[in-house]
Amino acid sequence: MSDPIYDHYQKEEKVINHLTFDHVTTFYHGYPETAVKDINFTASANEIIDITGEVACGKSLLGKALVSEADYQGQILLRTILMVFTKFHVSNTLTLIAVKELPWTV
């Protein structure tokens, strides 16, 4: 049988809580004419953002700006929280998981 004092682990994980595009204009490096201009939105955890448009209108370019594969102007803000998970094995059939949120910004 597991000993709840010793049979546990703790894990910290950063989780994105908010994503904000604030007046973002993005373009391929050296080609400002490929710009997607003045994009503004905020998405919170568990929200779904749908970006639609014609072929080659810049949908993927927004994603590339998010991961710094395309140049951009404006601000892309990721707000994260630090989640601390502690798991205790009490018995073969019972496991307790404690979750604590800590504020954390990147």
Secondary structure, DSSP 8 states (H G I E B T S, - for coil): ---TTTSEEEEEEEEEEEEEEEEEEEEETTEEEEEEEEEEEEEETT-------STTSSHHHHHHHHTTSSEEEEEEEEEEEEEEEEEEE-SSS-EEEEEEEEEEE-
